[in-house]
Amino acid sequence: MNSQMIGVAPAEPIPVVGYRAHCDVWALDENGLVLISLLGPHTVLQALWAQITAGHTVELANGTLLHRQNEAVHTEEREDEQACKIRYFRSVVRFPDIGQAHLVMVAEPATLLVRPGRRSYLLAAQGEGDPERFFALWNRSVPLPARRSWAEYLWTEGLRCGAVRIIQAYGCHAWAIEPEVEPWQEIIRWGIEDEMLA
């Protein structure tokens, strides 16, 4: 993973309960993990990766509970909800000289591979966000035409109207971008009527 994909400012590592590992960055929506960064022996990180991807909860020493995201899927044939697992991308860097490794897992909706009509996530090192990256995610998840020059306006108004909302994070800043079309149509309509958008 590179800095173009995710912006973080790692914080003081927090021990992972029951493992010889530490977590220095995480982002968590009510549905589950968006991002996690773990440090520790490679075999321990492999075990943690397996626990998280299997749907088990991982606890940090400060009481934070981390678990993978599931997404509700509705089908016409079935009225009940089935849980389908969100894909995670992972990157592992090993440091053999010191017997340690670094694992980063990021949920697909926090990457530019987010699917249309799905909630996406913006991750940034700074608290004011990144309107350009926001627009790239928004443009993939919200099925409305818009110009790149509208990014700052959409970001600001999305935050004001709740179509963009802050989510829990440690070592980074994170926002959920809601894909529902109606609020965004109104935001764009207001911008055009008020001559904020051209």
N, C-alpha and C positions, 0 to 999 in steps of 0.2 A: 504494500500500500504506500502511496506517496502523499505528500502534503497537498497535492492538487485534489485528492479524493476526500480527505478528512482533515479538518483543522482541530487540533487539540492542544491543550497546555497542561500536560500531566501534573497531577497534584500529588500530595503526600500519599505514598502507597498504603492501602488498608489491607490488613491480613484477611485471607479467605479462611473461614472457619473449617477446621478439619483437614486442611491442605497446607503444604509448605509453599504457599504462593501468596502473592499480593496483587491487588487491583489498584491501578493508578488513574483509570478513566472508565466511566460508564455513563450511559444515557438510557433512561427507562421511561417508556410510555405506560399507560395503564394496561396495555396488551402484553407488555413484556420488553425484553432487551432490544435496544436499537444498536448499541455499541458497547463493547467491553474490551479493555486492555489489561492483560494479566502478565505478571512476571514471576518466574520461578524455574525449578528444574524442568527440563523438556518433558520427561515422563509424567510429571505432575500436571503440567499444562495440557498434555494429551488427555489425561483422565478428566480434567475439568471441562475440556471441550466436549468430550463424550457425554458427561453429565448434563451439560447445558443443551446439547443437540438432542439428547434423549428426552428432554422435557422436565428434568429434575431441577429443583431450586437450589441455588448456591447462595450461602449466607456470608456476608462480610462481617468483620468484627464490630462494626458500628451498628449492626442490626439491619442493614440493607439486605433485602431479599431480591435476588436476580433470577429470572427465568426466561426462557425463549418465548418468542411471540407465536401465537396461533392466530389464524385468520378464519373467521366464520365464512363458510361457503353454503350458499343456498342453491338448491336445484329445483326445477319445476316438479320433478317426480317426488321429491321429499320435502316435507314441510319442516322437519327438524333440522337443526344445525349440525354440520359436520365440521370438525376442526381440521384445517390443513395447515401445515407448518410453513412459516415464512423461511425462505432460504437465507443462509448466512454465508458470507464470504470470510475466509480467514487467511491470515498471513502469520507465519511463524519465522522468527529469526533466532538462530541458535548462537550462543557464545560459548564454544567448547572450552576455551581457556579457563573460564570460571564456572563451568557446569550449569549455566543458566540459559534461559530462553525468554522470548517476548512473544506473546500471542495476542493478536488483535482480531476480533470478530465484529463484523458490521452487517446489519440486516439489509437485505436487498432494497427495501424502500428508502434507505438512506443513501443509495447510489443512483447513478443516472440510468440504471436499469429498471427503475420503478415503472410499474404497469399503469396504463391509463385507468382512471377511475379509482385508484387506490391511494390511501393516505401515504404521504411521503414525509421524510424527515431531513431537516437541515441541521448539520453539525458544524460548529465553528469554534475557534479558539477565543474569539472576542465576543463580548456580550451584545454588541450592536448588530450582529448577524452579517450576512453576506448577500445583498440583494441580487447580485449577478448569479451566484450559485442557486439562490432561491428560485430565480426565474427559470433556470435550466430544469430544476425539479418540478416546479409548478407547470411548466409547459409540457411536460411528459405525463403528468397525472391529472390535470384539469383539461377537459376537452373543449376549450374555448380558444378562439383566435386572439392573439395579443402580440404586441410589438415588444422587442427587447428593451426599447427605450422606456417602457412602462414599468420596468422592474422595481424601481424605488417606490413608485406610487402604489403598486400592488402589494409590496412588502409592508409599507406603512399602514395602508388601509386594511390589509388582511389581519395585521396585529390588532388594530383598533376594533375591528368587527368580530374578532374571535375565529376567523377562518385560518389564521396562523396562531398557534398557541405555544407557550413555553412548556417544555416537559422537564422532568427531573433529570439532573445531570451532575456529574462530579468530574472535574478535570477538563471540562469542555462546556459549551453552551449548546442547547438543542431545542428545536422547535418542530412541532407537527404541523404539516400543511394539509388541511382538509380538502378533499377532492369534490365535495358537493358543488354542483354548478350554480345553483340559485344565488348564494351569497356573492360569488365572484361575478355573476352577471350584473348584480346590483352595484357592486364596487366599480365595475367598468362603466356602467351606465352613468353613475354619478360623476365619474371622472370625465366622461365625454360632455355631459351636460354642464359641468362646472369649468369646462375648457382646461382641465388638468391634463388630459390626454389628447394627443393629436396624431 
